[in-house]
Protein backbone atom coordinates (compact mmCIF):
# COMPACT_ATOMS: atom_id res chain seq x y z
CA UNK A 1 0.00 0.00 0.00
CA UNK A 2 1.03 3.59 -0.60
CA UNK A 3 1.48 4.43 3.02
CA UNK A 4 3.25 1.51 4.59
CA UNK A 5 6.35 3.67 4.96
CA UNK A 6 4.50 4.98 8.03
CA UNK A 7 5.40 1.82 9.86
CA UNK A 8 9.08 2.69 9.68
CA UNK A 9 8.36 6.21 10.91
CA UNK A 10 6.28 4.97 13.81
CA UNK A 11 9.09 2.70 14.97
CA UNK A 12 11.56 5.59 15.20
CA UNK A 13 13.08 6.16 18.66
CA UNK A 14 10.93 8.27 20.95
CA UNK A 15 10.96 9.53 24.49
CA UNK A 16 8.33 8.80 27.10
CA UNK A 17 7.39 7.94 30.64
CA UNK A 18 9.28 4.65 30.58
CA UNK A 19 12.53 6.02 29.23
CA UNK A 20 15.47 6.77 31.53
CA UNK A 21 16.77 9.77 29.64
CA UNK A 22 18.08 13.23 30.57
CA UNK A 23 15.60 16.09 31.02
CA UNK A 24 14.03 16.97 27.67
CA UNK A 25 11.35 19.26 26.31
CA UNK A 26 8.60 16.73 27.09
CA UNK A 27 9.67 15.87 30.64
CA UNK A 28 7.38 18.36 32.38
CA UNK A 29 4.38 17.25 30.32
CA UNK A 30 5.29 13.64 31.05
CA UNK A 31 5.21 14.34 34.80
CA UNK A 32 1.96 16.28 34.44
CA UNK A 33 0.21 13.33 32.81
CA UNK A 34 1.43 10.88 35.44
CA UNK A 35 0.21 13.22 38.20
CA UNK A 36 -3.10 13.62 36.37
CA UNK A 37 -3.49 9.85 36.18
CA UNK A 38 -2.78 9.36 39.85
CA UNK A 39 -4.97 12.23 41.04
CA UNK A 40 -7.90 11.04 38.93
CA UNK A 41 -7.50 7.44 40.08
CA UNK A 42 -7.11 6.24 36.51
CA UNK A 43 -5.43 2.82 36.22
CA UNK A 44 -4.17 3.19 32.62
CA UNK A 45 -3.38 6.25 30.52
CA UNK A 46 -1.48 6.46 27.22
CA UNK A 47 -0.38 9.50 25.24
CA UNK A 48 1.39 10.31 21.98
CA UNK A 49 2.59 13.60 20.49
CA UNK A 50 3.00 13.76 16.72
CA UNK A 51 5.11 16.54 15.24
CA UNK A 52 6.28 17.14 11.68
CA UNK A 53 4.89 13.86 10.46
CA UNK A 54 6.33 11.50 13.04
CA UNK A 55 5.91 10.47 16.65
CA UNK A 56 7.98 12.89 18.72
CA UNK A 57 7.10 11.54 22.16
CA UNK A 58 4.96 8.89 23.83
CA UNK A 59 4.13 8.01 27.42
CA UNK A 60 2.46 4.98 28.99
CA UNK A 61 1.29 5.08 32.60
CA UNK A 62 -0.12 2.66 35.14
CA UNK A 63 -1.56 -0.79 34.46
CA UNK A 64 -4.40 -1.88 32.20
CA UNK A 65 -5.77 -5.03 33.87
CA UNK A 66 -7.92 -5.48 36.99
CA UNK A 67 -5.11 -7.12 38.97
CA UNK A 68 -2.59 -4.35 38.30
CA UNK A 69 -0.12 -6.83 36.84
CA UNK A 70 0.08 -5.63 33.23
CA UNK A 71 2.01 -2.42 32.75
CA UNK A 72 0.52 -0.07 30.14
CA UNK A 73 2.55 -0.47 26.93
CA UNK A 74 2.44 0.87 23.36
CA UNK A 75 0.21 -2.06 22.36
CA UNK A 76 -2.43 -1.24 25.02
CA UNK A 77 -5.71 -0.37 23.32
CA UNK A 78 -8.78 1.57 24.38
CA UNK A 79 -12.31 2.10 23.17
CA UNK A 80 -11.86 5.57 21.71
CA UNK A 81 -15.59 6.42 21.74
CA UNK A 82 -16.39 9.54 19.69
CA UNK A 83 -12.82 9.97 18.47
CA UNK A 84 -14.13 7.43 15.97
CA UNK A 85 -16.01 10.27 14.24
CA UNK A 86 -13.12 12.03 12.44
CA UNK A 87 -11.79 8.65 11.29
CA UNK A 88 -15.17 7.52 9.95
CA UNK A 89 -15.79 10.94 8.36
CA UNK A 90 -12.41 10.83 6.62
CA UNK A 91 -13.21 7.39 5.20
CA UNK A 92 -16.60 8.60 3.95
CA UNK A 93 -14.99 11.62 2.27
CA UNK A 94 -12.43 9.32 0.64
CA UNK A 95 -15.20 7.01 -0.57
CA UNK A 96 -16.95 10.04 -2.04
CA UNK A 97 -13.78 11.33 -3.71
CA UNK A 98 -13.48 7.93 -5.42
CA UNK A 99 -16.96 8.31 -6.88
CA UNK A 100 -18.39 5.35 -4.95
CA UNK A 101 -20.56 7.43 -2.60
CA UNK A 102 -22.47 10.69 -3.01
CA UNK A 103 -22.39 13.21 -0.19
CA UNK A 104 -25.82 14.49 -1.21
CA UNK A 105 -27.25 11.11 -0.19
CA UNK A 106 -30.26 11.71 2.04
CA UNK A 107 -30.07 10.57 5.65
CA UNK A 108 -33.67 9.47 5.05
CA UNK A 109 -32.18 6.60 3.04
CA UNK A 110 -32.08 5.08 6.51
CA UNK A 111 -35.62 3.76 6.80
CA UNK A 112 -35.75 4.55 10.52
CA UNK A 113 -34.48 8.13 10.26
CA UNK A 114 -37.80 9.99 10.45
CA UNK A 115 -39.24 7.74 13.15
CA UNK A 116 -36.12 8.11 15.28
CA UNK A 117 -36.16 11.89 14.93
CA UNK A 118 -39.81 12.29 15.81
CA UNK A 119 -39.56 9.93 18.80
CA UNK A 120 -36.53 11.60 20.37
CA UNK A 121 -37.79 15.13 19.77
CA UNK A 122 -41.19 14.41 21.28
CA UNK A 123 -40.35 12.00 24.08
CA UNK A 124 -36.90 12.72 25.50
CA UNK A 125 -35.21 15.61 27.34
CA UNK A 126 -31.94 15.12 25.45
CA UNK A 127 -30.93 18.71 24.50
CA UNK A 128 -29.38 17.88 21.12
CA UNK A 129 -32.59 16.07 20.14
CA UNK A 130 -35.44 17.96 21.80
CA UNK A 131 -33.69 21.31 22.22
CA UNK A 132 -32.73 23.37 25.25
CA UNK A 133 -29.58 25.25 26.18
CA UNK A 134 -26.00 24.47 27.18
CA UNK A 135 -24.44 25.31 30.54
CA UNK A 136 -23.45 28.74 29.25
CA UNK A 137 -27.01 29.58 28.27
CA UNK A 138 -26.40 29.16 24.53
CA UNK A 139 -29.57 27.91 22.80
CA UNK A 140 -29.63 24.36 21.46
CA UNK A 141 -32.25 24.04 18.70
CA UNK A 142 -34.13 20.74 18.45
CA UNK A 143 -33.37 18.26 15.71
CA UNK A 144 -35.26 19.37 12.59
CA UNK A 145 -37.28 16.35 11.44
CA UNK A 146 -38.46 18.22 8.33
CA UNK A 147 -34.97 19.16 7.18
CA UNK A 148 -33.81 17.16 4.13
CA UNK A 149 -30.53 16.32 5.89
CA UNK A 150 -27.85 14.93 3.59
CA UNK A 151 -24.77 12.88 4.38
CA UNK A 152 -22.70 16.05 3.92
CA UNK A 153 -24.92 17.90 6.42
CA UNK A 154 -24.56 15.10 8.93
CA UNK A 155 -20.74 15.06 8.70
CA UNK A 156 -20.96 18.76 9.64
CA UNK A 157 -23.50 18.12 12.45
CA UNK A 158 -26.26 20.08 10.71
CA UNK A 159 -29.19 17.78 11.54
CA UNK A 160 -30.61 20.44 13.87
CA UNK A 161 -30.60 23.32 11.40
CA UNK A 162 -28.13 25.64 9.72
CA UNK A 163 -25.71 25.90 12.66
CA UNK A 164 -23.78 22.94 14.04
CA UNK A 165 -25.21 21.05 17.00
CA UNK A 166 -23.24 18.04 18.18
CA UNK A 167 -25.75 15.23 17.69
CA UNK A 168 -24.14 11.81 18.21
CA UNK A 169 -27.43 9.90 17.96
CA UNK A 170 -28.09 11.25 14.47
CA UNK A 171 -24.44 10.78 13.46
CA UNK A 172 -24.68 7.13 14.48
CA UNK A 173 -27.25 6.58 11.71
CA UNK A 174 -24.78 7.39 8.92
CA UNK A 175 -23.93 3.76 8.22
CA UNK A 176 -27.63 2.92 7.83
CA UNK A 177 -28.12 5.78 5.37
CA UNK A 178 -25.14 4.62 3.29
CA UNK A 179 -26.42 1.04 3.18
CA UNK A 180 -29.94 2.23 2.43
CA UNK A 181 -28.63 4.15 -0.59
CA UNK A 182 -26.83 1.06 -1.90
CA UNK A 183 -23.36 1.83 -0.54
CA UNK A 184 -20.83 -0.44 1.14
CA UNK A 185 -20.78 -1.48 4.77
CA UNK A 186 -19.11 1.27 6.80
CA UNK A 187 -16.61 -1.11 8.39
CA UNK A 188 -15.46 -2.08 4.89
CA UNK A 189 -15.20 1.58 3.85
CA UNK A 190 -13.12 2.55 6.90
CA UNK A 191 -10.83 -0.46 6.59
CA UNK A 192 -10.28 0.12 2.85
CA UNK A 193 -10.06 3.92 2.82
CA UNK A 194 -8.31 4.66 6.13
CA UNK A 195 -7.14 1.86 8.42
CA UNK A 196 -5.17 -0.13 5.84
CA UNK A 197 -3.56 2.72 3.85
CA UNK A 198 -2.67 4.55 7.07
CA UNK A 199 -1.10 1.46 8.61
CA UNK A 200 -3.37 1.44 11.67
CA UNK A 201 -2.12 -1.85 13.07
CA UNK A 202 -3.96 -3.77 15.79
CA UNK A 203 -7.14 -1.75 15.38
CA UNK A 204 -10.62 -3.19 15.79
CA UNK A 205 -13.51 -1.50 14.00
CA UNK A 206 -15.97 -2.60 16.66
CA UNK A 207 -16.40 -5.84 18.61
CA UNK A 208 -17.44 -7.81 15.56
CA UNK A 209 -14.51 -6.82 13.36
CA UNK A 210 -13.03 -10.10 12.03
CA UNK A 211 -9.63 -8.37 11.77
CA UNK A 212 -9.67 -6.87 15.26
CA UNK A 213 -8.33 -9.70 17.39
CA UNK A 214 -5.01 -8.12 18.41
CA UNK A 215 -6.72 -4.92 19.56
CA UNK A 216 -9.09 -6.94 21.75
CA UNK A 217 -6.25 -8.89 23.37
CA UNK A 218 -4.59 -5.69 24.60
CA UNK A 219 -7.76 -3.82 25.58
CA UNK A 220 -7.52 -1.74 28.75
CA UNK A 221 -10.38 -2.85 30.99
CA UNK A 222 -12.84 -0.05 31.88
CA UNK A 223 -13.03 1.45 35.37
CA UNK A 224 -15.17 4.01 37.19
CA UNK A 225 -13.58 5.94 40.04
CA UNK A 226 -15.73 6.33 43.17
CA UNK A 227 -14.23 8.20 46.14
CA UNK A 228 -10.73 7.55 44.82
CA UNK A 229 -11.30 3.85 44.25
CA UNK A 230 -11.26 2.44 40.70
CA UNK A 231 -14.13 -0.04 40.28
CA UNK A 232 -14.04 -2.38 37.31
CA UNK A 233 -16.95 -1.99 34.89
CA UNK A 234 -18.56 -4.36 32.39
CA UNK A 235 -17.28 -3.99 28.87
CA UNK A 236 -19.58 -1.85 26.67
CA UNK A 237 -21.30 -4.02 24.07
CA UNK A 238 -21.86 -1.47 21.31
CA UNK A 239 -20.41 -2.40 17.93
CA UNK A 240 -19.06 -0.08 15.23
CA UNK A 241 -20.93 2.98 13.97
CA UNK A 242 -19.76 6.24 12.42
CA UNK A 243 -20.22 7.77 15.88
CA UNK A 244 -18.14 5.34 17.96
CA UNK A 245 -16.80 1.82 18.33
CA UNK A 246 -13.14 1.82 17.27
CA UNK A 247 -10.70 0.08 19.61
CA UNK A 248 -7.13 1.26 19.08
CA UNK A 249 -3.83 2.29 20.64
CA UNK A 250 -2.44 5.84 20.50
CA UNK A 251 0.15 4.63 18.00
CA UNK A 252 -2.62 3.50 15.66
CA UNK A 253 -4.25 6.91 15.97
CA UNK A 254 -0.86 8.51 15.33
CA UNK A 255 -0.65 6.49 12.10
CA UNK A 256 -4.02 7.94 11.10
CA UNK A 257 -2.86 11.44 12.03
CA UNK A 258 0.29 11.20 9.92
CA UNK A 259 -1.60 9.79 6.94
CA UNK A 260 -4.33 12.42 7.28
CA UNK A 261 -1.86 15.30 7.24
CA UNK A 262 0.06 13.88 4.29
CA UNK A 263 -2.97 14.05 2.00
CA UNK A 264 -2.86 10.31 1.34
CA UNK A 265 -6.37 9.66 2.71
CA UNK A 266 -8.27 12.68 1.40
CA UNK A 267 -7.13 15.56 -0.83
CA UNK A 268 -5.07 18.20 0.96
CA UNK A 269 -7.56 20.84 -0.22
CA UNK A 270 -10.22 19.28 2.01
CA UNK A 271 -7.92 19.60 5.02
CA UNK A 272 -7.06 23.17 4.07
CA UNK A 273 -10.77 23.99 4.02
CA UNK A 274 -10.99 22.98 7.67
CA UNK A 275 -8.09 25.23 8.59
CA UNK A 276 -9.34 28.20 6.56
CA UNK A 277 -13.08 27.92 7.27
CA UNK A 278 -14.69 30.95 8.85
CA UNK A 279 -16.15 30.10 12.23
CA UNK A 280 -18.10 32.08 14.78
CA UNK A 281 -17.39 32.75 18.46
CA UNK A 282 -18.80 29.34 19.40
CA UNK A 283 -16.56 27.53 16.94
CA UNK A 284 -17.95 24.96 14.51
CA UNK A 285 -18.08 21.29 13.52
CA UNK A 286 -17.01 20.17 10.06
CA UNK A 287 -16.23 16.80 8.46
CA UNK A 288 -16.03 14.98 11.80
CA UNK A 289 -13.98 17.64 13.63
CA UNK A 290 -14.67 20.36 16.14
CA UNK A 291 -13.11 23.61 14.92
CA UNK A 292 -11.91 26.17 17.44
CA UNK A 293 -9.51 29.11 17.43
CA UNK A 294 -7.00 29.63 20.22
CA UNK A 295 -4.44 32.45 20.34
CA UNK A 296 -4.89 33.05 16.61
CA UNK A 297 -4.43 29.37 15.71
CA UNK A 298 -6.99 26.98 14.30
CA UNK A 299 -7.52 23.81 16.32
CA UNK A 300 -9.07 20.60 15.03
CA UNK A 301 -10.10 18.22 17.76
CA UNK A 302 -12.41 15.57 19.11
CA UNK A 303 -13.13 14.15 22.51
CA UNK A 304 -14.39 10.71 23.45
CA UNK A 305 -16.47 9.61 26.41
CA UNK A 306 -17.74 6.20 27.44
CA UNK A 307 -19.72 7.02 30.57
CA UNK A 308 -18.06 5.48 33.65
CA UNK A 309 -15.80 3.44 31.36
CA UNK A 310 -13.26 5.51 29.40
CA UNK A 311 -12.35 8.73 27.66
CA UNK A 312 -10.17 10.10 24.89
CA UNK A 313 -8.72 13.32 23.50
CA UNK A 314 -7.38 14.02 20.01
CA UNK A 315 -6.11 17.54 19.31
CA UNK A 316 -4.47 18.93 16.18
CA UNK A 317 -2.71 22.27 15.69
CA UNK A 318 -2.31 22.21 11.88
CA UNK A 319 -0.16 25.32 11.51
CA UNK A 320 2.34 23.83 13.97
CA UNK A 321 2.14 20.35 12.40
CA UNK A 322 1.46 19.17 15.93
CA UNK A 323 -1.02 16.69 17.42
CA UNK A 324 -1.80 15.19 20.82
CA UNK A 325 -3.58 11.89 21.46
CA UNK A 326 -4.48 10.81 25.01
CA UNK A 327 -6.52 7.73 25.96
CA UNK A 328 -7.65 6.50 29.40
CA UNK A 329 -9.67 3.63 30.85
CA UNK A 330 -11.73 5.95 33.07
CA UNK A 331 -13.78 9.01 32.14
CA UNK A 332 -11.14 11.32 33.67
CA UNK A 333 -10.22 13.00 30.37
CA UNK A 334 -13.82 14.03 29.67
CA UNK A 335 -14.76 17.59 30.65
CA UNK A 336 -18.43 17.85 29.60
CA UNK A 337 -18.04 19.82 26.38
CA UNK A 338 -21.01 21.86 25.17
CA UNK A 339 -22.97 20.54 22.17
CA UNK A 340 -22.97 23.97 20.50
CA UNK A 341 -19.67 25.48 21.63
CA UNK A 342 -16.22 24.09 20.86
CA UNK A 343 -14.23 24.56 24.05
CA UNK A 344 -11.28 22.23 24.24
CA UNK A 345 -9.44 24.80 26.34
CA UNK A 346 -11.73 23.64 29.16
CA UNK A 347 -9.68 20.43 29.14
CA UNK A 348 -6.79 20.66 31.60
CA UNK A 349 -4.71 18.30 29.46
CA UNK A 350 -5.37 20.16 26.22
CA UNK A 351 -4.66 23.56 27.73
CA UNK A 352 -1.39 22.38 29.29
CA UNK A 353 -0.33 20.93 25.93
CA UNK A 354 -1.23 24.10 24.02
CA UNK A 355 0.57 26.36 26.48
CA UNK A 356 3.72 24.22 26.47
CA UNK A 357 4.02 23.35 22.78
CA UNK A 358 1.77 25.59 20.67
CA UNK A 359 2.27 29.07 22.13
C-alpha positions, -999 to +999 in steps of 0.1 A: +000+000+000+010+036-006+015+044+030+033+015+046+064+037+050+045+050+080+054+018+099+091+027+097+084+062+109+063+050+138+091+027+150+116+056+152+131+062+187+109+083+209+110+095+245+083+088+271+074+079+306+093+046+306+125+060+292+155+068+315+168+098+296+181+132+306+156+161+310+140+170+277+113+193+263+086+167+271+097+159+306+074+184+324+044+173+303+053+136+311+052+143+348+020+163+344+002+133+328+014+109+354+002+132+382-031+136+364-035+099+362-028+094+398-050+122+410-079+110+389-075+074+401-071+062+365-054+028+362-042+032+326-034+062+305-015+065+272-004+095+252+014+103+220+026+136+205+030+138+167+051+165+152+063+171+117+049+139+105+063+115+130+059+105+167+080+129+187+071+115+222+050+089+238+041+080+274+025+050+290+013+051+326-001+027+351-016-008+345-044-019+322-058-050+339-079-055+370-051-071+390-026-043+383-001-068+368+001-056+332+020-024+327+005-001+301+025-005+269+024+009+234+002-021+224-024-012+250-057-004+233-088+016+244-123+021+232-119+056+217-156+064+217-164+095+197-128+100+185-141+074+160-160+103+142-131+120+124-118+087+113-152+075+099-158+109+084-124+108+066-132+074+052-166+086+040-150+116+023-124+093+006-152+070-006-169+100-020-138+113-037-135+079-054-170+083-069-184+053-050-206+074-026-225+107-030-224+132-002-258+145-012-273+111-002-303+117+020-301+106+057-337+095+051-322+066+030-321+051+065-356+038+068-357+045+105-345+081+103-378+100+104-392+077+131-361+081+153-362+119+149-398+123+158-396+099+188-365+116+204-378+151+198-412+144+213-403+120+241-369+127+255-352+156+273-319+151+255-309+187+245-294+179+211-326+161+201-354+180+218-337+213+222-327+234+253-296+252+262-260+245+272-244+253+305-235+287+293-270+296+283-264+292+245-296+279+228-296+244+215-323+240+187-341+207+185-334+183+157-353+194+126-373+163+114-385+182+083-350+192+072-338+172+041-305+163+059-279+149+036-248+129+044-227+160+039-249+179+064-246+151+089-207+151+087-210+188+096-235+181+124-263+201+107-292+178+115-306+204+139-306+233+114-281+256+097-257+259+127-238+229+140-252+211+170-232+180+182-257+152+177-241+118+182-274+099+180-281+113+145-244+108+135-247+071+145-273+066+117-248+074+089-239+038+082-276+029+078-281+058+054-251+046+033-264+010+032-299+022+024-286+041-006-268+011-019-234+018-005-208-004+011-208-015+048-191+013+068-166-011+084-155-021+049-152+016+038-131+026+069-108-005+066-103+001+029-101+039+028-083+047+061-071+019+084-052-001+058-036+027+039-027+046+071-011+015+086-034+014+117-021-018+131-040-038+158-071-018+154-106-032+158-135-015+140-160-026+167-164-058+186-174-078+156-145-068+134-130-101+120-096-084+118-097-069+153-083-097+174-050-081+184-067-049+196-091-069+217-062-089+234-046-057+246-078-038+256-075-017+288-104-028+310-128+000+319-130+014+354-152+040+372-136+059+400-157+063+432-142+082+461-107+076+448-113+038+442-113+024+407-141+000+403-140-024+373-170-020+349-186-044+324-173-040+289-196-019+267-213-040+241-219-015+213-204-024+179-191-001+152-209+030+140-198+062+124-202+078+159-181+053+180-168+018+183-131+018+173-107+001+196-071+013+191-038+023+206-024+058+205+002+046+180-026+035+157-043+069+160-009+085+153-007+065+121-040+079+111-029+114+120+003+112+099-016+098+069-043+124+073-019+153+072+001+139+043-030+140+020-029+103+013-064+097+027-083+127+014-071+156-008-051+182+010-076+208-002-102+193+020-079+196+050-071+232+041-108+240+040-110+230+077-081+252+086-093+282+066-131+279+073-147+310+088-161+301+122-181+321+148-174+327+185-188+293+194-166+275+169-180+250+145-181+213+135-170+202+101-162+168+085-160+150+118-140+176+136-147+204+161-131+236+149-119+262+174-095+291+174-070+296+202-044+325+203-049+330+166-044+294+157-070+270+143-075+238+163-091+206+150-101+182+178-124+156+191-131+142+225-144+107+235-165+096+264-177+062+274-197+070+306-181+055+336-158+034+314-133+055+294-123+087+277-102+101+249-087+133+235-074+140+200-061+175+193-045+189+162-027+223+157-023+222+119-002+253+115+023+238+140+021+204+124+015+192+159-010+167+174-018+152+208-036+119+215-045+108+250-065+077+260-076+065+294-097+036+308-117+060+331-138+090+321-111+113+337-102+130+304-138+140+297-148+176+306-184+178+296-180+198+264-210+219+252-230+205+222-230+240+205-197+255+216-162+241+209-142+246+240-113+222+242-094+248+263-117+236+292-097+204+291-068+207+316-047+183+295-054+202+262-047+236+277-014+224+293-003+209+259-012+241+240+006+264+265+037+242+265+040+233+228+018+256+207+023+291+221 
